[in-house]
Amino acid sequence: MPFGVPRPKHLKYGDLLSLAGLLFSVVFSVATIYLSYLYVRQQLNVNVTHVFFSTGDHDLSMCVAFANTGNKASAIVRVNPIIWSGGHWVLVSKILDGYGTLTTPDTPIAIKAGEVNIISLEASVEAKELVDAAEDGRTVVGISLQTMNSDGTLFTSRYPVVRFTIRDGAVIDAEALIDASRNAFADFDDKPKIDVDRAKLRMPGTPLVGAW
């Protein structure tokens, strides 16, 4: 060998494996980042986990859980309680403290991919409003949602949550009407069913419903 020229060293088998592993990690990371931007999955699920109505204070409260199971951010624009009256859904007429339906935290709310957000919903409902809306001694209360996906598409959905039994001008009982989690990225306006198959209601996990 000429003077001053170092002899090349041969890579060991272990060094080759380490180098191959490093290259694979780099390629995998780049591919994952690229696919996360290329592949879009929009999915937001909603579930009402608690409903409570106080006949004394006329307070209606719900606990509404949202789960973003997609890989893009989403938004909860508005959440309101509604009453089935005269063959269509109407917003609860009375408001709290002049601010409308109160949500904690306040809407609108952004939900990142993979996150879960729980909203406490409170409104004041006169017992007379439930009594006036009763059909065959029952009044149905539901929830109205407005959501938005990362593409900026706005969705509005309404569906029943709880049915109150009315007797002698007072609320005496309540039962859940929820059969499963709902897709919050959909436009639908579900009407209350006259007869509900109790066997199809989700068990366990049926919302805790109370009326006192």
Secondary structure, DSSP 4 states (H G I P E B T S, - for coil): --TT-PPPPPPPHHHHHHHHHHHHHHHHHHHHHHHHHH-----EEEEEEEEEEETTTTEEEEEEEEEE-SSS-EEEEEEEEEEEETTEEEE-SS-STTS-SEEESPSPEEE-TT-EEEEEEEEE--HHHHHHT-BTTEEEEEEEEEEE-TT--EEEEEEEEEEEEEETTEEEEEEE---S-EESSS-EEPPPPSS--GGGS-SS-PPEEEE-
